[in-house]
Amino acid sequence: MAFSTDADLMQLVPDILNLGIDFFDQEHPKAQADIEREIRNRWWEKRGISGELKPEYLTDSQWTKAAAYLVLWRLRITPAYKLGGW
């Protein structure tokens, strides 16, 4: 399950689903993958934690807002959703 959902986007931008995109189901898992990659690349080994980052170590509720903002940022800055890419 992704860190965020459309309901989380609606808490930040209440009319987000009325702006021409009916749902963001495909973007939420991509945002989660981006967050996990950033944690792994920029933080995990630098903290001296041995082994590979396991996503189950992350608590979904701690990353909900970050994931929701990432979905919104990707749509605002990079309108790739119109072209079928992330």
PyMOL Python script that loads the backbone (N, CA, C, O; Angstrom):
from pymol import cmd

cmd.read_pdbstr("""\
ATOM      1  N   MET A   1       0.847  -1.177   0.000  1.00  0.00           N
ATOM      2  CA  MET A   1       0.000   0.000   0.000  1.00  0.00           C
ATOM      3  C   MET A   1       0.897   1.246   0.000  1.00  0.00           C
ATOM      4  O   MET A   1       1.927   1.277   0.672  1.00  0.00           O
ATOM      5  N   ALA A   2       0.507   2.235  -0.735  1.00  0.00           N
ATOM      6  CA  ALA A   2       1.279   3.477  -0.846  1.00  0.00           C
ATOM      7  C   ALA A   2       1.164   4.305   0.432  1.00  0.00           C
ATOM      8  O   ALA A   2       0.239   4.133   1.227  1.00  0.00           O
ATOM      9  N   PHE A   3       2.129   5.205   0.605  1.00  0.00           N
ATOM     10  CA  PHE A   3       2.132   6.082   1.774  1.00  0.00           C
ATOM     11  C   PHE A   3       0.949   7.047   1.758  1.00  0.00           C
ATOM     12  O   PHE A   3       0.456   7.433   2.818  1.00  0.00           O
ATOM     13  N   SER A   4       0.491   7.440   0.575  1.00  0.00           N
ATOM     14  CA  SER A   4      -0.595   8.425   0.485  1.00  0.00           C
ATOM     15  C   SER A   4      -1.718   7.904  -0.399  1.00  0.00           C
ATOM     16  O   SER A   4      -1.561   6.927  -1.131  1.00  0.00           O
ATOM     17  N   THR A   5      -2.855   8.585  -0.310  1.00  0.00           N
ATOM     18  CA  THR A   5      -4.025   8.251  -1.131  1.00  0.00           C
ATOM     19  C   THR A   5      -4.626   9.550  -1.663  1.00  0.00           C
ATOM     20  O   THR A   5      -4.177  10.642  -1.317  1.00  0.00           O
ATOM     21  N   ASP A   6      -5.632   9.418  -2.494  1.00  0.00           N
ATOM     22  CA  ASP A   6      -6.334  10.606  -2.991  1.00  0.00           C
ATOM     23  C   ASP A   6      -6.976  11.390  -1.845  1.00  0.00           C
ATOM     24  O   ASP A   6      -7.075  12.616  -1.909  1.00  0.00           O
ATOM     25  N   ALA A   7      -7.409  10.690  -0.807  1.00  0.00           N
ATOM     26  CA  ALA A   7      -8.007  11.372   0.351  1.00  0.00           C
ATOM     27  C   ALA A   7      -6.985  12.294   1.018  1.00  0.00           C
ATOM     28  O   ALA A   7      -7.335  13.370   1.501  1.00  0.00           O
ATOM     29  N   ASP A   8      -5.719  11.865   1.042  1.00  0.00           N
ATOM     30  CA  ASP A   8      -4.665  12.710   1.610  1.00  0.00           C
ATOM     31  C   ASP A   8      -4.430  13.951   0.750  1.00  0.00           C
ATOM     32  O   ASP A   8      -4.175  15.037   1.271  1.00  0.00           O
ATOM     33  N   LEU A   9      -4.517  13.781  -0.565  1.00  0.00           N
ATOM     34  CA  LEU A   9      -4.394  14.942  -1.461  1.00  0.00           C
ATOM     35  C   LEU A   9      -5.535  15.922  -1.221  1.00  0.00           C
ATOM     36  O   LEU A   9      -5.335  17.137  -1.238  1.00  0.00           O
ATOM     37  N   MET A  10      -6.733  15.385  -0.996  1.00  0.00           N
ATOM     38  CA  MET A  10      -7.903  16.238  -0.795  1.00  0.00           C
ATOM     39  C   MET A  10      -7.817  17.008   0.518  1.00  0.00           C
ATOM     40  O   MET A  10      -8.429  18.069   0.642  1.00  0.00           O
ATOM     41  N   GLN A  11      -7.080  16.508   1.491  1.00  0.00           N
ATOM     42  CA  GLN A  11      -6.875  17.274   2.731  1.00  0.00           C
ATOM     43  C   GLN A  11      -6.008  18.499   2.459  1.00  0.00           C
ATOM     44  O   GLN A  11      -6.167  19.534   3.106  1.00  0.00           O
ATOM     45  N   LEU A  12      -5.098  18.378   1.507  1.00  0.00           N
ATOM     46  CA  LEU A  12      -4.212  19.493   1.174  1.00  0.00           C
ATOM     47  C   LEU A  12      -4.839  20.449   0.164  1.00  0.00           C
ATOM     48  O   LEU A  12      -4.724  21.668   0.286  1.00  0.00           O
ATOM     49  N   VAL A  13      -5.508  19.868  -0.842  1.00  0.00           N
ATOM     50  CA  VAL A  13      -6.173  20.660  -1.884  1.00  0.00           C
ATOM     51  C   VAL A  13      -7.572  20.072  -2.048  1.00  0.00           C
ATOM     52  O   VAL A  13      -7.755  19.120  -2.807  1.00  0.00           O
ATOM     53  N   PRO A  14      -8.558  20.624  -1.347  1.00  0.00           N
ATOM     54  CA  PRO A  14      -9.895  20.023  -1.318  1.00  0.00           C
ATOM     55  C   PRO A  14     -10.535  19.778  -2.686  1.00  0.00           C
ATOM     56  O   PRO A  14     -11.285  18.813  -2.834  1.00  0.00           O
ATOM     57  N   ASP A  15     -10.270  20.602  -3.671  1.00  0.00           N
ATOM     58  CA  ASP A  15     -10.908  20.434  -4.978  1.00  0.00           C
ATOM     59  C   ASP A  15      -9.992  19.766  -6.005  1.00  0.00           C
ATOM     60  O   ASP A  15     -10.220  19.905  -7.206  1.00  0.00           O
ATOM     61  N   ILE A  16      -8.971  19.051  -5.561  1.00  0.00           N
ATOM     62  CA  ILE A  16      -7.982  18.461  -6.471  1.00  0.00           C
ATOM     63  C   ILE A  16      -8.617  17.520  -7.491  1.00  0.00           C
ATOM     64  O   ILE A  16      -8.152  17.449  -8.628  1.00  0.00           O
ATOM     65  N   LEU A  17      -9.658  16.806  -7.114  1.00  0.00           N
ATOM     66  CA  LEU A  17     -10.290  15.869  -8.046  1.00  0.00           C
ATOM     67  C   LEU A  17     -11.275  16.554  -8.991  1.00  0.00           C
ATOM     68  O   LEU A  17     -11.870  15.898  -9.845  1.00  0.00           O
ATOM     69  N   ASN A  18     -11.450  17.858  -8.847  1.00  0.00           N
ATOM     70  CA  ASN A  18     -12.338  18.616  -9.729  1.00  0.00           C
ATOM     71  C   ASN A  18     -11.557  19.437 -10.750  1.00  0.00           C
ATOM     72  O   ASN A  18     -12.130  20.279 -11.442  1.00  0.00           O
ATOM     73  N   LEU A  19     -10.262  19.197 -10.844  1.00  0.00           N
ATOM     74  CA  LEU A  19      -9.416  20.007 -11.728  1.00  0.00           C
ATOM     75  C   LEU A  19      -9.033  19.291 -13.020  1.00  0.00           C
ATOM     76  O   LEU A  19      -8.086  19.694 -13.696  1.00  0.00           O
ATOM     77  N   GLY A  20      -9.763  18.235 -13.365  1.00  0.00           N
ATOM     78  CA  GLY A  20      -9.525  17.565 -14.629  1.00  0.00           C
ATOM     79  C   GLY A  20      -8.903  16.186 -14.534  1.00  0.00           C
ATOM     80  O   GLY A  20      -8.832  15.480 -15.540  1.00  0.00           O
ATOM     81  N   ILE A  21      -8.454  15.784 -13.371  1.00  0.00           N
ATOM     82  CA  ILE A  21      -7.913  14.436 -13.181  1.00  0.00           C
ATOM     83  C   ILE A  21      -8.792  13.758 -12.142  1.00  0.00           C
ATOM     84  O   ILE A  21      -8.946  14.258 -11.028  1.00  0.00           O
ATOM     85  N   ASP A  22      -9.365  12.624 -12.508  1.00  0.00           N
ATOM     86  CA  ASP A  22     -10.343  11.961 -11.640  1.00  0.00           C
ATOM     87  C   ASP A  22      -9.719  11.215 -10.472  1.00  0.00           C
ATOM     88  O   ASP A  22     -10.341  11.101  -9.416  1.00  0.00           O
ATOM     89  N   PHE A  23      -8.511  10.707 -10.634  1.00  0.00           N
ATOM     90  CA  PHE A  23      -7.848   9.968  -9.560  1.00  0.00           C
ATOM     91  C   PHE A  23      -6.347   9.942  -9.815  1.00  0.00           C
ATOM     92  O   PHE A  23      -5.885  10.198 -10.928  1.00  0.00           O
ATOM     93  N   PHE A  24      -5.599   9.630  -8.770  1.00  0.00           N
ATOM     94  CA  PHE A  24      -4.139   9.649  -8.826  1.00  0.00           C
ATOM     95  C   PHE A  24      -3.570   8.297  -8.382  1.00  0.00           C
ATOM     96  O   PHE A  24      -2.468   8.231  -7.839  1.00  0.00           O
ATOM     97  N   ASP A  25      -4.319   7.237  -8.612  1.00  0.00           N
ATOM     98  CA  ASP A  25      -3.936   5.912  -8.128  1.00  0.00           C
ATOM     99  C   ASP A  25      -2.551   5.477  -8.582  1.00  0.00           C
ATOM    100  O   ASP A  25      -1.837   4.818  -7.825  1.00  0.00           O
ATOM    101  N   GLN A  26      -2.161   5.825  -9.781  1.00  0.00           N
ATOM    102  CA  GLN A  26      -0.856   5.390 -10.291  1.00  0.00           C
ATOM    103  C   GLN A  26       0.292   6.229  -9.746  1.00  0.00           C
ATOM    104  O   GLN A  26       1.432   5.764  -9.722  1.00  0.00           O
ATOM    105  N   GLU A  27       0.019   7.443  -9.314  1.00  0.00           N
ATOM    106  CA  GLU A  27       1.079   8.327  -8.841  1.00  0.00           C
ATOM    107  C   GLU A  27       1.511   8.041  -7.406  1.00  0.00           C
ATOM    108  O   GLU A  27       2.671   8.265  -7.061  1.00  0.00           O
ATOM    109  N   HIS A  28       0.610   7.555  -6.574  1.00  0.00           N
ATOM    110  CA  HIS A  28       0.939   7.320  -5.166  1.00  0.00           C
ATOM    111  C   HIS A  28       2.043   6.274  -4.988  1.00  0.00           C
ATOM    112  O   HIS A  28       2.982   6.528  -4.233  1.00  0.00           O
ATOM    113  N   PRO A  29       1.977   5.116  -5.643  1.00  0.00           N
ATOM    114  CA  PRO A  29       3.084   4.153  -5.495  1.00  0.00           C
ATOM    115  C   PRO A  29       4.411   4.701  -6.034  1.00  0.00           C
ATOM    116  O   PRO A  29       5.475   4.374  -5.509  1.00  0.00           O
ATOM    117  N   LYS A  30       4.351   5.520  -7.064  1.00  0.00           N
ATOM    118  CA  LYS A  30       5.578   6.121  -7.607  1.00  0.00           C
ATOM    119  C   LYS A  30       6.198   7.089  -6.600  1.00  0.00           C
ATOM    120  O   LYS A  30       7.419   7.147  -6.454  1.00  0.00           O
ATOM    121  N   ALA A  31       5.354   7.838  -5.916  1.00  0.00           N
ATOM    122  CA  ALA A  31       5.854   8.753  -4.886  1.00  0.00           C
ATOM    123  C   ALA A  31       6.494   7.964  -3.749  1.00  0.00           C
ATOM    124  O   ALA A  31       7.540   8.357  -3.233  1.00  0.00           O
ATOM    125  N   GLN A  32       5.869   6.850  -3.356  1.00  0.00           N
ATOM    126  CA  GLN A  32       6.441   6.024  -2.300  1.00  0.00           C
ATOM    127  C   GLN A  32       7.798   5.479  -2.734  1.00  0.00           C
ATOM    128  O   GLN A  32       8.746   5.493  -1.949  1.00  0.00           O
ATOM    129  N   ALA A  33       7.901   5.005  -3.961  1.00  0.00           N
ATOM    130  CA  ALA A  33       9.170   4.468  -4.454  1.00  0.00           C
ATOM    131  C   ALA A  33      10.244   5.558  -4.467  1.00  0.00           C
ATOM    132  O   ALA A  33      11.399   5.292  -4.134  1.00  0.00           O
ATOM    133  N   ASP A  34       9.878   6.766  -4.845  1.00  0.00           N
ATOM    134  CA  ASP A  34      10.834   7.886  -4.845  1.00  0.00           C
ATOM    135  C   ASP A  34      11.319   8.208  -3.432  1.00  0.00           C
ATOM    136  O   ASP A  34      12.507   8.451  -3.221  1.00  0.00           O
ATOM    137  N   ILE A  35      10.409   8.209  -2.476  1.00  0.00           N
ATOM    138  CA  ILE A  35      10.782   8.495  -1.083  1.00  0.00           C
ATOM    139  C   ILE A  35      11.702   7.403  -0.546  1.00  0.00           C
ATOM    140  O   ILE A  35      12.710   7.700   0.095  1.00  0.00           O
ATOM    141  N   GLU A  36      11.362   6.144  -0.803  1.00  0.00           N
ATOM    142  CA  GLU A  36      12.214   5.050  -0.348  1.00  0.00           C
ATOM    143  C   GLU A  36      13.607   5.125  -0.973  1.00  0.00           C
ATOM    144  O   GLU A  36      14.609   4.876  -0.302  1.00  0.00           O
ATOM    145  N   ARG A  37      13.664   5.467  -2.252  1.00  0.00           N
ATOM    146  CA  ARG A  37      14.954   5.601  -2.935  1.00  0.00           C
ATOM    147  C   ARG A  37      15.781   6.735  -2.341  1.00  0.00           C
ATOM    148  O   ARG A  37      16.989   6.588  -2.155  1.00  0.00           O
ATOM    149  N   GLU A  38      15.142   7.862  -2.043  1.00  0.00           N
ATOM    150  CA  GLU A  38      15.854   8.990  -1.432  1.00  0.00           C
ATOM    151  C   GLU A  38      16.390   8.630  -0.053  1.00  0.00           C
ATOM    152  O   GLU A  38      17.519   8.984   0.289  1.00  0.00           O
ATOM    153  N   ILE A  39      15.589   7.932   0.735  1.00  0.00           N
ATOM    154  CA  ILE A  39      16.033   7.516   2.067  1.00  0.00           C
ATOM    155  C   ILE A  39      17.228   6.570   1.938  1.00  0.00           C
ATOM    156  O   ILE A  39      18.220   6.698   2.656  1.00  0.00           O
ATOM    157  N   ARG A  40      17.113   5.631   1.019  1.00  0.00           N
ATOM    158  CA  ARG A  40      18.185   4.655   0.832  1.00  0.00           C
ATOM    159  C   ARG A  40      19.467   5.339   0.335  1.00  0.00           C
ATOM    160  O   ARG A  40      20.548   5.045   0.844  1.00  0.00           O
ATOM    161  N   ASN A  41      19.371   6.222  -0.624  1.00  0.00           N
ATOM    162  CA  ASN A  41      20.544   6.830  -1.234  1.00  0.00           C
ATOM    163  C   ASN A  41      21.175   7.935  -0.402  1.00  0.00           C
ATOM    164  O   ASN A  41      22.399   8.066  -0.378  1.00  0.00           O
ATOM    165  N   ARG A  42      20.368   8.725   0.273  1.00  0.00           N
ATOM    166  CA  ARG A  42      20.900   9.901   0.957  1.00  0.00           C
ATOM    167  C   ARG A  42      21.069   9.746   2.469  1.00  0.00           C
ATOM    168  O   ARG A  42      21.756  10.548   3.101  1.00  0.00           O
ATOM    169  N   TRP A  43      20.454   8.732   3.042  1.00  0.00           N
ATOM    170  CA  TRP A  43      20.434   8.697   4.488  1.00  0.00           C
ATOM    171  C   TRP A  43      20.834   7.362   5.087  1.00  0.00           C
ATOM    172  O   TRP A  43      21.581   7.333   6.065  1.00  0.00           O
ATOM    173  N   TRP A  44      20.364   6.270   4.536  1.00  0.00           N
ATOM    174  CA  TRP A  44      20.463   4.950   5.157  1.00  0.00           C
ATOM    175  C   TRP A  44      21.901   4.580   5.512  1.00  0.00           C
ATOM    176  O   TRP A  44      22.204   4.340   6.681  1.00  0.00           O
ATOM    177  N   GLU A  45      22.776   4.532   4.534  1.00  0.00           N
ATOM    178  CA  GLU A  45      24.159   4.126   4.802  1.00  0.00           C
ATOM    179  C   GLU A  45      24.938   5.202   5.548  1.00  0.00           C
ATOM    180  O   GLU A  45      25.831   4.880   6.332  1.00  0.00           O
ATOM    181  N   LYS A  46      24.624   6.444   5.326  1.00  0.00           N
ATOM    182  CA  LYS A  46      25.324   7.529   6.012  1.00  0.00           C
ATOM    183  C   LYS A  46      25.081   7.508   7.516  1.00  0.00           C
ATOM    184  O   LYS A  46      25.892   8.030   8.281  1.00  0.00           O
ATOM    185  N   ARG A  47      23.995   6.922   7.937  1.00  0.00           N
ATOM    186  CA  ARG A  47      23.690   6.806   9.360  1.00  0.00           C
ATOM    187  C   ARG A  47      24.381   5.605   9.976  1.00  0.00           C
ATOM    188  O   ARG A  47      24.273   5.372  11.180  1.00  0.00           O
ATOM    189  N   GLY A  48      25.099   4.831   9.149  1.00  0.00           N
ATOM    190  CA  GLY A  48      25.821   3.680   9.664  1.00  0.00           C
ATOM    191  C   GLY A  48      24.953   2.471   9.943  1.00  0.00           C
ATOM    192  O   GLY A  48      25.330   1.590  10.715  1.00  0.00           O
ATOM    193  N   ILE A  49      23.803   2.430   9.320  1.00  0.00           N
ATOM    194  CA  ILE A  49      22.898   1.295   9.516  1.00  0.00           C
ATOM    195  C   ILE A  49      23.308   0.206   8.536  1.00  0.00           C
ATOM    196  O   ILE A  49      23.368   0.437   7.328  1.00  0.00           O
ATOM    197  N   SER A  50      23.589  -0.975   9.057  1.00  0.00           N
ATOM    198  CA  SER A  50      24.047  -2.053   8.186  1.00  0.00           C
ATOM    199  C   SER A  50      22.868  -2.704   7.474  1.00  0.00           C
ATOM    200  O   SER A  50      21.733  -2.671   7.950  1.00  0.00           O
ATOM    201  N   GLY A  51      23.162  -3.286   6.342  1.00  0.00           N
ATOM    202  CA  GLY A  51      22.136  -3.982   5.572  1.00  0.00           C
ATOM    203  C   GLY A  51      21.358  -3.055   4.653  1.00  0.00           C
ATOM    204  O   GLY A  51      21.539  -1.837   4.658  1.00  0.00           O
ATOM    205  N   GLU A  52      20.512  -3.653   3.889  1.00  0.00           N
ATOM    206  CA  GLU A  52      19.685  -2.933   2.917  1.00  0.00           C
ATOM    207  C   GLU A  52      18.443  -2.363   3.599  1.00  0.00           C
ATOM    208  O   GLU A  52      17.904  -2.958   4.532  1.00  0.00           O
ATOM    209  N   LEU A  53      17.999  -1.206   3.122  1.00  0.00           N
ATOM    210  CA  LEU A  53      16.761  -0.615   3.625  1.00  0.00           C
ATOM    211  C   LEU A  53      15.599  -1.542   3.291  1.00  0.00           C
ATOM    212  O   LEU A  53      15.422  -1.941   2.140  1.00  0.00           O
ATOM    213  N   LYS A  54      14.824  -1.874   4.285  1.00  0.00           N
ATOM    214  CA  LYS A  54      13.623  -2.676   4.069  1.00  0.00           C
ATOM    215  C   LYS A  54      12.434  -1.749   4.231  1.00  0.00           C
ATOM    216  O   LYS A  54      12.272  -1.133   5.284  1.00  0.00           O
ATOM    217  N   PRO A  55      11.596  -1.638   3.200  1.00  0.00           N
ATOM    218  CA  PRO A  55      10.455  -0.722   3.279  1.00  0.00           C
ATOM    219  C   PRO A  55       9.559  -0.944   4.490  1.00  0.00           C
ATOM    220  O   PRO A  55       8.914  -0.006   4.960  1.00  0.00           O
ATOM    221  N   GLU A  56       9.511  -2.163   4.999  1.00  0.00           N
ATOM    222  CA  GLU A  56       8.656  -2.410   6.169  1.00  0.00           C
ATOM    223  C   GLU A  56       9.186  -1.719   7.420  1.00  0.00           C
ATOM    224  O   GLU A  56       8.480  -1.630   8.425  1.00  0.00           O
ATOM    225  N   TYR A  57      10.427  -1.227   7.368  1.00  0.00           N
ATOM    226  CA  TYR A  57      10.965  -0.440   8.482  1.00  0.00           C
ATOM    227  C   TYR A  57      10.308   0.941   8.571  1.00  0.00           C
ATOM    228  O   TYR A  57      10.320   1.576   9.626  1.00  0.00           O
ATOM    229  N   LEU A  58       9.739   1.393   7.459  1.00  0.00           N
ATOM    230  CA  LEU A  58       9.140   2.728   7.409  1.00  0.00           C
ATOM    231  C   LEU A  58       7.670   2.649   7.801  1.00  0.00           C
ATOM    232  O   LEU A  58       6.952   1.749   7.364  1.00  0.00           O
ATOM    233  N   THR A  59       7.234   3.577   8.611  1.00  0.00           N
ATOM    234  CA  THR A  59       5.841   3.640   9.025  1.00  0.00           C
ATOM    235  C   THR A  59       5.085   4.533   8.040  1.00  0.00           C
ATOM    236  O   THR A  59       5.429   5.702   7.864  1.00  0.00           O
ATOM    237  N   ASP A  60       4.056   3.977   7.402  1.00  0.00           N
ATOM    238  CA  ASP A  60       3.315   4.708   6.379  1.00  0.00           C
ATOM    239  C   ASP A  60       2.863   6.081   6.852  1.00  0.00           C
ATOM    240  O   ASP A  60       3.010   7.068   6.131  1.00  0.00           O
ATOM    241  N   SER A  61       2.313   6.150   8.059  1.00  0.00           N
ATOM    242  CA  SER A  61       1.736   7.405   8.541  1.00  0.00           C
ATOM    243  C   SER A  61       2.787   8.498   8.716  1.00  0.00           C
ATOM    244  O   SER A  61       2.444   9.681   8.710  1.00  0.00           O
ATOM    245  N   GLN A  62       4.053   8.131   8.870  1.00  0.00           N
ATOM    246  CA  GLN A  62       5.102   9.133   8.997  1.00  0.00           C
ATOM    247  C   GLN A  62       5.423   9.793   7.663  1.00  0.00           C
ATOM    248  O   GLN A  62       5.984  10.888   7.633  1.00  0.00           O
ATOM    249  N   TRP A  63       5.075   9.142   6.569  1.00  0.00           N
ATOM    250  CA  TRP A  63       5.440   9.626   5.237  1.00  0.00           C
ATOM    251  C   TRP A  63       4.240  10.059   4.404  1.00  0.00           C
ATOM    252  O   TRP A  63       4.392  10.375   3.224  1.00  0.00           O
ATOM    253  N   THR A  64       3.049  10.080   4.998  1.00  0.00           N
ATOM    254  CA  THR A  64       1.842  10.409   4.244  1.00  0.00           C
ATOM    255  C   THR A  64       1.910  11.796   3.626  1.00  0.00           C
ATOM    256  O   THR A  64       1.675  11.950   2.427  1.00  0.00           O
ATOM    257  N   LYS A  65       2.227  12.808   4.426  1.00  0.00           N
ATOM    258  CA  LYS A  65       2.265  14.170   3.890  1.00  0.00           C
ATOM    259  C   LYS A  65       3.376  14.331   2.861  1.00  0.00           C
ATOM    260  O   LYS A  65       3.185  14.990   1.840  1.00  0.00           O
ATOM    261  N   ALA A  66       4.531  13.737   3.121  1.00  0.00           N
ATOM    262  CA  ALA A  66       5.634  13.839   2.167  1.00  0.00           C
ATOM    263  C   ALA A  66       5.228  13.239   0.824  1.00  0.00           C
ATOM    264  O   ALA A  66       5.512  13.817  -0.226  1.00  0.00           O
ATOM    265  N   ALA A  67       4.571  12.093   0.851  1.00  0.00           N
ATOM    266  CA  ALA A  67       4.142  11.439  -0.387  1.00  0.00           C
ATOM    267  C   ALA A  67       3.058  12.259  -1.089  1.00  0.00           C
ATOM    268  O   ALA A  67       3.085  12.408  -2.310  1.00  0.00           O
ATOM    269  N   ALA A  68       2.115  12.784  -0.327  1.00  0.00           N
ATOM    270  CA  ALA A  68       1.044  13.587  -0.928  1.00  0.00           C
ATOM    271  C   ALA A  68       1.617  14.851  -1.579  1.00  0.00           C
ATOM    272  O   ALA A  68       1.237  15.204  -2.696  1.00  0.00           O
ATOM    273  N   TYR A  69       2.519  15.521  -0.886  1.00  0.00           N
ATOM    274  CA  TYR A  69       3.136  16.708  -1.463  1.00  0.00           C
ATOM    275  C   TYR A  69       3.978  16.358  -2.685  1.00  0.00           C
ATOM    276  O   TYR A  69       4.040  17.139  -3.634  1.00  0.00           O
ATOM    277  N   LEU A  70       4.622  15.200  -2.676  1.00  0.00           N
ATOM    278  CA  LEU A  70       5.407  14.789  -3.827  1.00  0.00           C
ATOM    279  C   LEU A  70       4.517  14.554  -5.041  1.00  0.00           C
ATOM    280  O   LEU A  70       4.874  14.949  -6.151  1.00  0.00           O
ATOM    281  N   VAL A  71       3.366  13.918  -4.848  1.00  0.00           N
ATOM    282  CA  VAL A  71       2.415  13.729  -5.953  1.00  0.00           C
ATOM    283  C   VAL A  71       1.984  15.085  -6.503  1.00  0.00           C
ATOM    284  O   VAL A  71       1.977  15.291  -7.717  1.00  0.00           O
ATOM    285  N   LEU A  72       1.628  16.004  -5.621  1.00  0.00           N
ATOM    286  CA  LEU A  72       1.202  17.335  -6.073  1.00  0.00           C
ATOM    287  C   LEU A  72       2.342  18.078  -6.772  1.00  0.00           C
ATOM    288  O   LEU A  72       2.119  18.729  -7.793  1.00  0.00           O
ATOM    289  N   TRP A  73       3.540  17.987  -6.241  1.00  0.00           N
ATOM    290  CA  TRP A  73       4.689  18.666  -6.840  1.00  0.00           C
ATOM    291  C   TRP A  73       4.986  18.109  -8.224  1.00  0.00           C
ATOM    292  O   TRP A  73       5.241  18.872  -9.156  1.00  0.00           O
ATOM    293  N   ARG A  74       4.957  16.811  -8.368  1.00  0.00           N
ATOM    294  CA  ARG A  74       5.226  16.197  -9.679  1.00  0.00           C
ATOM    295  C   ARG A  74       4.205  16.654 -10.706  1.00  0.00           C
ATOM    296  O   ARG A  74       4.549  16.885 -11.866  1.00  0.00           O
ATOM    297  N   LEU A  75       2.961  16.786 -10.294  1.00  0.00           N
ATOM    298  CA  LEU A  75       1.926  17.198 -11.237  1.00  0.00           C
ATOM    299  C   LEU A  75       2.051  18.670 -11.593  1.00  0.00           C
ATOM    300  O   LEU A  75       1.726  19.062 -12.714  1.00  0.00           O
ATOM    301  N   ARG A  76       2.509  19.477 -10.676  1.00  0.00           N
ATOM    302  CA  ARG A  76       2.625  20.926 -10.912  1.00  0.00           C
ATOM    303  C   ARG A  76       3.869  21.268 -11.717  1.00  0.00           C
ATOM    304  O   ARG A  76       3.804  22.046 -12.669  1.00  0.00           O
ATOM    305  N   ILE A  77       4.989  20.692 -11.339  1.00  0.00           N
ATOM    306  CA  ILE A  77       6.253  21.018 -11.980  1.00  0.00           C
ATOM    307  C   ILE A  77       6.451  20.238 -13.271  1.00  0.00           C
ATOM    308  O   ILE A  77       6.900  20.793 -14.274  1.00  0.00           O
ATOM    309  N   THR A  78       6.118  18.961 -13.247  1.00  0.00           N
ATOM    310  CA  THR A  78       6.339  18.094 -14.395  1.00  0.00           C
ATOM    311  C   THR A  78       5.022  17.494 -14.833  1.00  0.00           C
ATOM    312  O   THR A  78       4.624  16.463 -14.291  1.00  0.00           O
ATOM    313  N   PRO A  79       4.340  18.077 -15.767  1.00  0.00           N
ATOM    314  CA  PRO A  79       3.039  17.533 -16.176  1.00  0.00           C
ATOM    315  C   PRO A  79       3.177  16.283 -17.036  1.00  0.00           C
ATOM    316  O   PRO A  79       2.525  16.156 -18.073  1.00  0.00           O
ATOM    317  N   ALA A  80       4.036  15.357 -16.593  1.00  0.00           N
ATOM    318  CA  ALA A  80       4.267  14.129 -17.353  1.00  0.00           C
ATOM    319  C   ALA A  80       3.030  13.235 -17.387  1.00  0.00           C
ATOM    320  O   ALA A  80       2.887  12.403 -18.283  1.00  0.00           O
ATOM    321  N   TYR A  81       2.130  13.407 -16.406  1.00  0.00           N
ATOM    322  CA  TYR A  81       0.921  12.582 -16.384  1.00  0.00           C
ATOM    323  C   TYR A  81       0.130  12.745 -17.665  1.00  0.00           C
ATOM    324  O   TYR A  81      -0.568  11.819 -18.080  1.00  0.00           O
ATOM    325  N   LYS A  82       0.224  13.909 -18.303  1.00  0.00           N
ATOM    326  CA  LYS A  82      -0.484  14.131 -19.560  1.00  0.00           C
ATOM    327  C   LYS A  82       0.133  13.329 -20.692  1.00  0.00           C
ATOM    328  O   LYS A  82      -0.537  12.990 -21.667  1.00  0.00           O
ATOM    329  N   LEU A  83       1.417  13.031 -20.554  1.00  0.00           N
ATOM    330  CA  LEU A  83       2.125  12.303 -21.598  1.00  0.00           C
ATOM    331  C   LEU A  83       2.225  10.809 -21.313  1.00  0.00           C
ATOM    332  O   LEU A  83       2.773  10.050 -22.113  1.00  0.00           O
ATOM    333  N   GLY A  84       1.694  10.397 -20.170  1.00  0.00           N
ATOM    334  CA  GLY A  84       1.694   8.990 -19.818  1.00  0.00           C
ATOM    335  C   GLY A  84       2.939   8.540 -19.075  1.00  0.00           C
ATOM    336  O   GLY A  84       3.131   7.340 -18.879  1.00  0.00           O
ATOM    337  N   GLY A  85       3.790   9.468 -18.655  1.00  0.00           N
ATOM    338  CA  GLY A  85       5.001   9.082 -17.928  1.00  0.00           C
ATOM    339  C   GLY A  85       5.065   9.763 -16.591  1.00  0.00           C
ATOM    340  O   GLY A  85       4.335  10.723 -16.347  1.00  0.00           O
ATOM    341  N   TRP A  86       5.907   9.295 -15.737  1.00  0.00           N
ATOM    342  CA  TRP A  86       6.084   9.884 -14.404  1.00  0.00           C
ATOM    343  C   TRP A  86       7.167  10.887 -14.516  1.00  0.00           C
ATOM    344  O   TRP A  86       7.515  11.533 -13.528  1.00  0.00           O
TER     345      TRP A  86
END
""", "prot")
cmd.dss("prot")
cmd.show_as("cartoon", "prot")
cmd.util.cbc("prot")
cmd.orient("prot")
